[in-house]
């Protein structure tokens, strides 16, 4: 299904054949644009969020250094922004660029994602002030949809150079498209070797038996999930791997985390996190498994020098390479964690270079697709990410065209909720449970009434069900949030309550009923611990 289609979300498996079939003409344009940016800019600002930046940043930091922008080098600095809504982060990048010549690579399929779209406004304005509108257009590179979208329309109108986010490739699988390749090439990484490594792994993943490394990884982690493991820690003993782990977390979190299923992806940096998270991993709740990425030794090794005083007592390490010491730490950690009930999956990669990273990227992508199908979910959609956006836009006051039709209802709804709030205050003295029940029932009645009205509207419009009703149902939710939102809206923090803690939950977090559930779960026995004990032997 993953190779030939037929599975869930198979209209988004274009990445499967991408390394071998990537558009050669587009790739040549990417390399030419990278060379131009290297020649006329001291900095490239990459504007994107999620899959539009994590892969590129992961590759650059893993191969060039987490301190890439601090190193003396010929390629431009690369700054990643538009992945949050912090004013301080935007200002900092602007200050770091200063008066240097710079270019912008804005990455968004739609052009309307809030974080990158807001950041692009700031940097487009700065480019136009510095170089004029025509000059700015020569320094803006838009990676977007081939046919539609706000960014596509703007790029066409302004004459920006455009690169394509393929229709059949989702953002978290797009690092080997123009999304990742342009900033990676600007940083001086050998993208030919990166793609060659991915092609080699693509060939391995086409093998239809258990010698396929992606089959092995997907099957092992799925079996551990079935045995009771809930959290997968991705670990590496190279600090430069940190943002590759961030990319991996999005890849697996968005692909598997749906329908109440999936391992929770987390990451740790060893050996540093052995001094913070090591205690929990060793003796905390036994719901963990670890996947450890191991690279071959770097060719340029440092050896431990002799110290005449030997105050630290480490002269026994004299003459040993740092890689040797690191590997003993790896093996010691592996033994300790496996004995402690944390199964380890070891991914042995080659030397830390572009070819190896290309192999690793494709390996994790293919394994992720397989894992999603093993879970029975669509590994290529992400319906859950829209929930926070809907709430945020409602609180910010954004209403869709359909929602405008419900403005009168919104006023009446706010009035009704105001009355309910007053009633709740009166009822509180008689018992909070009654107050809560009244409010929940009343809100449900309001939503039910509005739902009936929407169905009538749907019938009047004579549109297929869903084209009118579903968007308007979302508007109802937005209006409810707009009515209730002020309870949770941001406001200046008073000095007296700056550390006040509030619990907001769909269920009561405390009380006898909650404690009873925990107790009954404990009485049923430690199935997860038992499973870990069974699985531990084969993974030594």
GUVONU-920070 format. One record per atom (N, C-alpha, C): x negated, y, z. Coordinates in steps of 0.02 Angstrom, whole numbers, plus 50000, padded with zeros to 5 digits. Example, Ala and Ser with C-alpha at 12.3 -4.5 7.8 and 13.67 -1.06 7.14 Angstrom:
493404971650390 493854977550390 493404983550390 493584988850354 493164994750357 493555000250394 
//
This chain:
499594994050000 500005000050000 499575006350000 499025006250037 498595012150040 498225013249975 498015007749943 497635008349881 498085009449821 498665006349820 499075006349760 499755009749769 499895012349828 500535015649840 501065010649862 501645013349877 502195009149899 502335009549973 501875012650012 501975013450083 502265020150100 502385021350164 502655027750186 502175033350168 502455038750141 502045044650125 501555043550068 501705038850023 501215037249970 501135042849919 501525048149924 501405053949880 500835058349907 500525056249963 499965059949992 499345055549999 499245050949953 498645046649956 498155048349901 498175054449876 497705056449824 496975056349847 496865056849912 496185056749939 495855049849933 496265044549924 495995037749923 495505036749865 495675039349806 495245038749747 494835045049733 494885049849778 494575056349766 493825056149755 493435052649796 492705052849786 492495050649716 492825045649689 492635043149623 492955047049566 493515050449580 493895053549526 493955061149533 493545064149575 493625071349586 493495075349522 493885080549513 493855084749453 493145087649446 492785085349395 492095087449385 492035094949369 492535097549331 492515104649313 492615108949375 493085107049417 493195110949478 492575110449524 492275104649527 491685103849569 491115108349544 491035108849479 490515113249451 490665120549470 491295122549469 491475129349488 491345130549562 491455125549603 491305126149675 490565127549686 490145123649652 489415124649660 489205131449634 489505133749580 489335140349553 489555145849601 490135145149629 490375150149678 489925150249740 489715144349763 489275143949821 488615147549807 488355146549747 487715149749728 487805157349726 488375159749700 488505166949698 488545169749769 488905166449813 488965168849882 488285168949916 487875163849904 487205163749932 486785169649907 486925171949846 486535177349817 486755184249836 487415185149850 487655191949863 487915193149934 487875188049977 488165188850044 487695186150098 487695189450154 487335186950212 487785183050259 488445183250244 488915179550285 489515177550243 489775171650257 490405169350228 490895168450286 491475171550280 492005170750330 492505165750303 492565160150336 493025154850315 493655155450358 494205156950325 494845158050360 495295152050348 495445148350401 495875142450395 495975139350463 496455134850468 496605131650531 496705124150520 496575120150571 496675112950566 496215109850514 496515106050468 496125102750416 495795107550368 495995113950370 495705118950325 495035121450350 494825119350410 494165121550433 493775116450473 494125111750507 493775107350553 493265102850518 493445100050460 492985095750424 492365099350402 492455105250372 491885109150349 491435111150407 491735113450461 491325115450519 490965109350548 491315103650550 491005097550576 490395095450536 490445095650469 489885093750427 489295098550435 489445105050434 488915110150439 488555109550505 488925108950560 488595108550625 488225101950634 488495096550607 488175090050616 487515089650576 487505092550517 486915091950474 486445097950478 486715103750496 486295109850497 486145112450567 486565110650616 486475112650686 487095116250712 487275114850774 487805118750807 487605126050814 486945127450811 486695134350814 486525136950745 486885134650695 486735136350625 486665143850615 487125147850641 487115155050629 486545158550665 486225155250713 485665158250749 484985156550718 484975151750673 484345149450644 484105154050589 483445154450580 483155157950524 483215153550462 483525156150409 483675151950351 483835156450292 483855153450233 484035157150173 484795157450162 485165151950171 485895152350160 486235157250208 486815159750189 487185164550232 487425161250296 487555165450346 487925163050404 488635161150383 488925156450418 489615154450404 490015155150468 490515159550466 490945160650524 491645157850510 491915154250558 492575151250551 493065155250595 493595157650564 494085161750599 494775160050571 495295162750602 495965161150579 496215154550606 495865151950657 496075145650688 496365146850758 496575152850771 496885154650834 497185161650828 497435164250883 497755170850883 497425175550933 496775174550945 496415178550993 496145184950961 496335190650989 496065196950966 495315197350978 495095194751035 494385194951051 493965191051001 494225185250978 493855181150930 493795184750863 494335187950840 494305191750778 493805197450782 493845201250837 493395206950845 492665204650848 492545199050881 491855196650888 491545195050820 491915191650776 491655190050710 491515196450670 491975201250675 491855207550641 491225210950666 491105210750732 490505213850760 489875209950739 489915203350735 489335199450715 489145200750643 489645201950600 489495203450530 489195210450524 489465215150563 489205221950561 489255224950492 488685227650468 488665230750402 488405226050348 488305219750365 488045214850316 488545213850259 488275212350201 488705210250145 489015203450162 489655202750147 489985196350162 490525194850111 490715188550110 491265186150068 491755182350112 492345181050084 492875177650121 493135171750081 493195166050113 493535160250084 494155158950126 494735160750099 495365159850134 495685153250110 495865148950157 496095142250141 496785141150170 497285140550127 497965139350150 498385137150091 498725131550098 499135129050042 499725133750029 500025136250082 500605140550073 500435147950074 499935149750114 499775156850123 500195160150176 500625156450210 501065159350261 500935156650330 500455152150339 500295149650406 500045155550448 500335156450506 500245162650544 499515164350558 499145159750587 498465161250610 498005163450553 497935159550499 497505161850445 497775167950407 498435168350400 498725174050363 498585180650400 498655180650466 498515186650505 497765188450500 497325183450508 496605184850504 496415187450435 496725184750382 496555186950315 496735194250305 497275196550336 497445203650330 496875208050355 496595206150412 496045210250440 495435210250395 495235204350371 494605204050333 494695206450261 495285205750233 495415208650166 495385216150171 495685218950224 495665226150233 494945228550240 494545224850278 493845226850288 493455226450223 493565221250183 493225220650119 493425226450073 494065228050071 494295233350026 494035240150048 493955241250113 493665247450138 492925247850120 492575242250121 491855242150109 491675242250035 492055238549994 491875237649923 492385240449874 492945242949900 493485244949854 493895238849835 494495240049808 494945234649793 494655229849741 494365232549689 494075228349636 493465224449661 493045227849699 492455224549727 492625219049776 493155220349816 493375215349865 493625209049829 493975210149774 494255204449736 493705199649712 493095202349701 492545198149679 492215194349737 492435195849798 492135192649856 492645188349895 493235187649868 493745183649900 493865177349859 493815171649892 493905165149859 494505161749893 495015160349854 495635157549882 495675150149865 495715146049917 495825138849909 496545137549929 496965135949879 497675135749891 498025131049843 498685131249843 499085126949799 498965128749726 499015123849683 498885125049612 499445128949578 500055128749605 500625131449568 501045136449606 501065136249672 501545140249708 501265142649775 501645146949807 501445149349873 501245156649874 501275159649933 501125166749941 500395168249924 499935163949946 499225165149932 499075164249857 499385159349826 499305158349754 499535164549715 500115167149735 500375173149701 499915179149710 499665180049771 499215185649785 498565184849746 498285178849746 497665177649710 497735178949635 498305176849607 498435178149535 498475185649522 498825189249567 498925196449557 498285200449565 497855198349613 497255202249629 496635199849591 496675193949561 496105191449523 495585187949565 495775185049622 495295181249662 495125174749626 494515172349636 494345165749610 494725160549652 495025155649617 495465150849651 495195143749645 495275140049699 495145132949700 495765129349727 495825123049709 496465119549720 496435114949780 496975115449821 497115110249870 497585105349834 497365099349818 497785094849778 498465093549811 498985093149769 499665092049794 499715085549833 499325080549814 499395073949845 498865072549899 498585077949927 498095077249981 498295081850038 498425078950097 498605082950155 497995086350185 498095091550224 497555095650250 497025091750288 497245087150331 496755083550373 496345078450333 496555076950272 496185072350228 495815076150173 495745082750179 495525086850123 494805089150126 494405086550173 493725089250182 493295088050120 493435082850080 493035081450020 493335084649958 493795089549967 494045093649912 493715100549918 493945105249879 493685112149883 493775115049953 494275112549990 494395114950059 493745114550100 493405108950096 492785108150134 492155109350094 492185107550030 491565107649990 491275114649979 491695119749971 491425126449959 491025129050019 491305129350079 490895131750136 490305127150150 490385120650140 489835116050153 489265117350104 489435118650040 488925120049990 488585126750004 488965131750027 488665138250043 488145137450098 488255132950145 487775131850200 487155128050177 487145125850114 486545122450088 486555114950096 487115112050115 487165104750122 487195101650052 486885095850044 486875092349980 487565089049969 488005092549934 488685089849924 488685084049875 488195083549831 488145077649787 488055071349829 487605071749879 487485066049923 488095064549966 488435069849989 489035069050030 489565065049991 489685066949929 490185063349888 489945056349869 489285055649859 489015049049842 489125044149900 489015046549961 489145042250019 489875040350025 490325045150011 491035043650013 491225038549959 490915039049900 491055034149847 490825027149867 490255026749899 490015020249922 490495017049973 490745021250019 491225018650068 491895016950035 492085020849986 492705019349949 492665012349920 492095010649890 492015003949861 492064998549915 491774999749974 491804994850029 492524994050053 492894999550055 493574999250082 494074996150033 493854995049971 494294991649923 494254984049930 493774981549968 493704974349979 494284971950022 494644967049997 495264964750031 495134958850077 494654959650122 494554954550173 494234957850234 494074953850285 493864956650348 493134959050348 492794958550291 492134961750286 492214969250275 492814971350260 492974978450251 492914981950320 492454986650329 492364989650395 492984993450420 493364996350374 493974999950394 494494995050420 494544989150389 494984983950415 494794982150486 494144981250498 493904979250564 494104984450617 493954990750602 494074996050651 494824996850664 495234997150610 495954998050618 496254992250657 496044986150641 496324980250675 496134980050749 495504981550765 495274981350834 495634986450877 495664992750852 495984997950893 496734996650900 497054993750848 497764992150852 497894986650903 497464981650904 497544976250952 497444978751024 496964983251033 496854986151099 497454990451120 497744993951072 498344997851087 498924993351109 499004987751074 499524982951092 499404979951161 498764979451180 498604976451245 498694981351303 498864987651288 499004992451341 498564998551343 498064998951300 497645004851298 498035010651267 497955016651295 498345022351273 497915028151248 497275028251267 496845033951251 496205031251218 496025034251162 495405032451128 494915038251134 494345037051163 493815042051169 493315041051113 493205046151072 492675045851022 492045048851054 491515044951057 490905047151091 490325047051043 489865051551054 489235051551015 488695054451059 488095052051050 487525054351090 487125059751054 487425062651001 487135068350966 487585074450976 487355079651010 487785085551022 488045088750958 487675088050903 487895091050840 488525087850811 488725082250840 489315078650815 489965081450842 489935086350885 490525088650922 491105090450877 490995094350824 491555096450782 491765091150733 491345086250719 491595080450683 492105076750726 491995076650792 492475073550837 493125077550839 493065084150835 493675088250832 494075086750769 493725085950713 494065084150650 494395077350658 494045072550688 494315065850699 494945066050742 494945070350793 495525070750837 496145073150799 496065078050756 496635080250716 496855074750669 496375071450637 496525066250588 496965060850619 496755058250677 497125052750708 497725055150748 497675061050779 498235063550818 498845065150775 498735068550719 499295070250675 499545064250635 499105059550622 499305053850581 499685048550620 499485047350682 499785041850721 500285044250774 500215050250799 500615052450856 501315054450838 501745049650828 502445051050811 502875045050829 503515046250835 504005040950852 503835037750920 503515041650964 503345038951030 502785033851028 502375033850975 501845028950967 501165032250961 500645028150963 499975030450946 499505031251004 498865029650992 498345031051040 498225038551044 498115041151104 497955048151111 497205049051097 497025053051045 496315053851028 495985059351070 495435057751101 495045062551140 494315061551123 493885066051145 493175065351129 492745067351188 492145064551190 491655066251241 490975066951208 490565071351236 489875072351213 489405069251264 489085063851243 488615060451288 487905062651271 487465063351320 487545061151388 487845066551434 487955072551407 488195078151450 488835076251487 489325073351452 489965071951484 489945065951531 489385062251531 489305057051582 489245060151651 489065066551653 488995070151717 489625073951735 490155073151695 490795076351710 491375071251704 491425068051647 491965063251635 491755056051651 491115055051663 490875048351675 491205044751732 491365048351786 491685045351843 492375042651825 492765046551789 493435044351770 493395038351722 492945038851673 492885033351625 492705026851660 492285027451711 492045021451746 492575018551793 492945022851828 493375020151881 494075023051882 494255026951831 494925029751828 495425024651802 496015027051784 496545022651759 496305018851697 496445012351695 496165008151642 496595008151579 496675014151551 497045014851488 496595016951431 495935016851442 495455019551394 495135014151351 494965016151289 494485012551249 494015017851220 493415015751203 492915020451175 492705018151106 492655022951060 492325021850996 491685026050996 491125022850989 490475026250993 490145026350925 489995032350900 489635033150837 488885033450851 488515028950820 487785028750830 487435030150764 486995035050764 486585036550706 485895033350714 485575032050658 484885029750660 484435035450685 483825033650705 483365038550733 483185043950681 483155050250704 482905055550661 482165054350646 481945055950585 481235054550568 480735058650608 480925064750628 480465069050665 480615068550739 480215064550775 480355063150845 479885066850893 480155068850950 479755071751003 479585066251054 478975066651081 478775061851132 478685065451199 478805061951253 478765064951320 478035065951339 477855072151359 477155073451377 476985071151448 476335070851463 476095069151530 476115075251575 476265074151639 476265079551689 475815077251747 475275080951760 474805078951812 475115078451881 475575083151895 475885083151962 476415077651968 476775076351915 477295071151913 477805072151969 477995078451980 478475079952033 479155076852020 479335076051956 479985073051941 479965065451938 479365062551944 479295055351944 479425052151877 479345055851823 479535053251757 478935051751712 478335051151742 477755049551701 477805042551670 478255038451696 478335031851665 478645032451594 478915038451578 479185039651510 478665042751463 478075043951489 477555047151448 477435043351383 477425047051328 477295044051263 477895040951229 478455040451264 479055037651234 479435043051196 479755041051142 480125045951102 480795047451134 481075053351118 481725055151143 482265050451116 482165048151055 482645043351027 482665036851066 482075034551086 482045028351126 482415029251192 482305034851225 482645036151289 483395036651279 483595040051225 484305040951210 484645034151198 484295029651165 484585023151150 484655018851213 484195019651259 484275016051322 484875018751361 484975025351355 485565028351387 486205025651354 486195024951288 486775022151252 486935015151277 486415010951279 486525003951298 486735003351371 486425007451414 486615007251485 487335009451495 487545014551458 488235017051462 488715011751436 488535008651381 488965003351352 489074997751403 488544995351434 488614989951483 489044991951542 488924998151567 489305000351625 490045001051610 490205004151552 490905005351536 491284998851520 490964994351484 491284987951469 491404984051533 490914983951578 491004980551642 491554983851684 491644990451673 492164993951709 492854993351678 492914989551624 493574988451594 493734993051537 493234996151506 493345000551448 493024997251387 493424994051344 493144991051283 492804996251239 492254994351207 491884998851164 491884996251092 492045000651045 491964999150974 491375003250950 490875000050921 490265003450900 490275004350824 490225010650802 490165012150731 489445013950718 489075009350688 488365010350674 488275013650606 488085019950607 487975023650545 487225023750529 487045026450473 486345026950455 486035033350483 485515035550451 485185041750472 485665047650465 485615052450507 486075058150506 485915062750448 486235061350391 486135065350330 486795065750292 486795069150235 487415070450198 487725063950173 487325059350148 487605053050123 487955049150179 487635048650236 487935045050293 488585048350315 488595055050317 489195058450339 489765057550288 489595057350224 490105055950174 490415049050184 489995044150200 490245037350216 490695037550277 490475041150329 490845041250392 491525044650383 491545050150345 492175053650333 492675049050298 492465045850245 492935041550208 493135035550251 492665032850289 492815027150332 493365028950382 493305034650415 493805036550464 494485038150431 494465041250372 495085042750336 495455036350317 495095031650287 495415025450264 495665021350324 495265020950376 495475017450437 496105020550467 496145027150463 496715030750491 497355028950452 497315028750385 497885026850346 498115019750363 497635015150369 497805008350388 498125008050457 497855011850504 498115011750573 498825014250575 498985019450536 499665021950533 500145016750509 499955013150456 500385007850429 500465002050479 499925000450516 499984995250567 500484997250621 500505003750637 500985006250687 501695006550660 501755006550594 502415007350564 502645014550557 502165019350557 502335026350549 502055028950483 502285034750463 502015038150404 501385041950426 500795039850404 500185043150427 500025049550390 500475051950348 500315057750307 500785063650317 501235063150365 501655069050381 501505071250452 501795076850472 501695079550539 502305083650559 502885080450565 503495084250579 503485087750646 503105085150693 503105088050760 502795094850766 502355096750718 501995103150725 502455109050713 503045107850683 503505113350669 503865115850731 503885111750784 504285113650843 504025120050875 503375120550886 503115126550918 503185132550873 503115131550807 503185137150760 503885140050763 504385135650764 505075137850766 505195142050828 504955139750885 505045143350948 504665149950947 504045149850922 503635155850920 503955161250877 504185159250818 504495164150772 505135167050802 505515162750836 506125165350868 505955170450921 505435169050962 505235173751014 504925180050986 504615179550927 504315185450894 504835189550856 505445186750850 505975190450817 506055189150743 505715183950717 505775182350646 506405178250635 506835180450590 507435176750572 507435175350498 507615169250479 507675167650409 508305170850381 508385170750315 508975173650283 509605170450309 509565163850320 510165160450346 510315162650417 509785163850456 509895165750526 510225172550531 510095177050482 510395183650484 511155183050484 511415177950450 512135176850447 512425175550516 511995173250562 512235171450629 512085176850680 511875182850659 511725188150707 512315189650753 512935190250726 513495191550772 513565186050825 513475179750803 513525174250850 512985174850904 512405177450885 511855178050933 512045182750990 512375188350973 512585192951025 513075189851073 513555186351046 514055182951088 513715177551131 513235174151100 512885168851136 512495171651195 512155177351184 511775180451239 512245182451295 512835185151277 513325187151327 513555181051368 513705175551331 513925169551365 513395166851412 512765166851389 512235164351431 512115168851491 512225175451481 512175180051538 512675178451592 513285177051569 513805175251617 513635168651652 513365163951613 513165157551643 512625158651696 512165163251681 511625164551728 511905167351794 512395171951789 512705174651849 513075169151888 513415164851849 513765159351882 513275154751918 512705153751886 512195149451917 511965152251984 511885158951986 511685162152049 512185161052104 512835161552085 513365160652134 513395153352158 513255148752111 513305141652127 512705138952165 512145142752161 511525140252191 511605138952266 511995143152298 512085142252370 512485135952385 512855133452335 513255127352345 512865121052325 512295121952295 511895116152275 511625116952205 510965116452198 510645117452133 510865112652080 511025106552099 511205101552049 511825103552010 512315106252047 512925108452014 512775114151966 512355118851986 512175124451943 511845121951880 511365117451886 511005114951828 511485111251781 511925107351809 512395103451768 512865108051729 513095113251763 513545117951730 513205121351671 512585123451682 512225126851628 512115122151569 511875116151583 511745111451529 512385109951490 512935108851525 513565107351492 513795113251451 513725119251477 513955125251441 513555126351378 512895125451382 512485126351323 512665121251270 512795115151291 512995110051243 513645111851209 514125114551247 514755116551218 514655122051166 514235126951183 514095132351135 513785129651071 513295125251079 512975122351019 513465118150979 513905114651014 514405110650979 514875115050938 515105120550968 515545125150932 515205128050871 514575130050880 514205132750823 514095127450770 513975121250792 513895115750744 514505114750702 515105115150733 515725114450695 515795120050645 515625126150667 515655131850621 515195130950561 514605128150575 514125127150520 514375121950471 514705116850496 514975111850451 515515114950406 515915119350435 516415122850394 516075127150341 515545130550361 515165134550314 514865130250259 514615124450278 514335119750230 514855117750178 515465116450202 515995114550156 516165120250108 516165126450135 516325132150092 515805133150038 515175132150057 514625133250009 514595127749957 514905121949972 514905116249926 514195114249906 513755114249955 513065112249943 512965105249971 512485101449944 512335094849972 512155095450046 512385090750085 512275091050157 511515091350171 511325095950212 510615096750229 510335103150199 510555104950138 510285110950108 510525117250143 511125116850172 511385122550209 511405121050284 511685115350302 511795113950373 511135113350411 510645109550385 510035108450424 509655114850437 509535119150386 509195125450402 509585129650452 510255129650447 510645133650494 510635130650564 510595124150569 510515121050635 509865123550667 509345124050626 508715126750652 508815133950676 509235137650639 509365144550660 509735144750726 510195139950736 510555139650800 510055138650857 509585134050846 509065132950897 508675139350909 508505142850854 508125148950860 508515154250899 509165154650886 509575159550921 509625157850995 509675151351011 509685149351081 509035151451115 508475150251080 507825152251107 507805159851116 508065163451067 508085170751072 508485173051131 509015169351148 509425171251204 509105169451271 508775163551272 508485161151335 507755163551342 507435164951286 506715166451284 506475171551333 506855177051345 506605182151392 506425179351460 506715173651478 506535170551543 505805168651545 505525167051486 504835164551483 504375169351445 504645175151425 504255179651382 503645182351419 503115183951378 502505186651408 502645193551437 502295195251490 502365201851520 501725203251558 501585209551574 500985211051613 500985207151678 500405204551695 500345200351756 500215204851816 500665204351865 500555208051927 499985204851966 499605209052001 499035206452038 499255201452091 499865202252116 500095197752169 500285190852143 500415190252078 500635183752053 500205181251995 499605183551991 499195181651934 499015174251934 499045171051992 498905163851995 499535159852014 500115162752001 500735159152015 500815153451965 500985147651989 501065141651947 501805140151939 502015139251876 502705137351862 502705130551827 503195126451843 503285120051810 503905120551766 503815119351701 504375119351654 504405112351624 504945108751638 504975101751617 505695099951599 505765095151553 506425092751536 506715088551592 506285085551634 506505081351689 506245084051754 506565082251809 506325084451874 505645081351889 505135085451902 504475082651913 504375079651983 504825081352029 504735078852098 505375075652122 505345072652180 505945069752211 505905062252217 506375059552255 506365052352269 506445048252205 506855050752159 506975046952098 506335046052059 505945051452053 505305051252017 504825046452051 504765047052117 504305042752153 504525035452147 505185034352145 505445027552138 505235024452073 505245028552019 505045025951954 504315023851956 503905027951987 503195026151992 503095019752031 503475019052086 503415013152128 503625006952090 504195007452054 504425001552018 503944999551964 503615004551933 503115002951882 502534999251913 502325001451973 501764998252007 501944991052026 502584989952047 502784983252067 502774978352010 502864980951949 502874976351892 502194973451878 501674976351906 501004973451897 500584977351847 499934976551850 499474980251808 499334976751742 499824976951697 499734973451633 499144976251595 499064982951599 498514986051562 497844983751588 497774983151654 497144980951683 497004973751664 497514969651666 497424962651647 497214961951575 497534965951531 497364965651461 496644967751449 496444972951486 495744975251479 495264969751498 495434966051551 494994960751573 494934955351520 495494953851487 495484948751435 495074951051375 495134957451359 494804959951299 494064961351310 493864961751373 493194964151387 492654959451362 492764952951367 492244948151348 492004948751277 492474948451228 492254948751158 491894955151140 492024960551178 491734966951159 491064968351194 490824963651235 490154964451261 489674964351204 
//
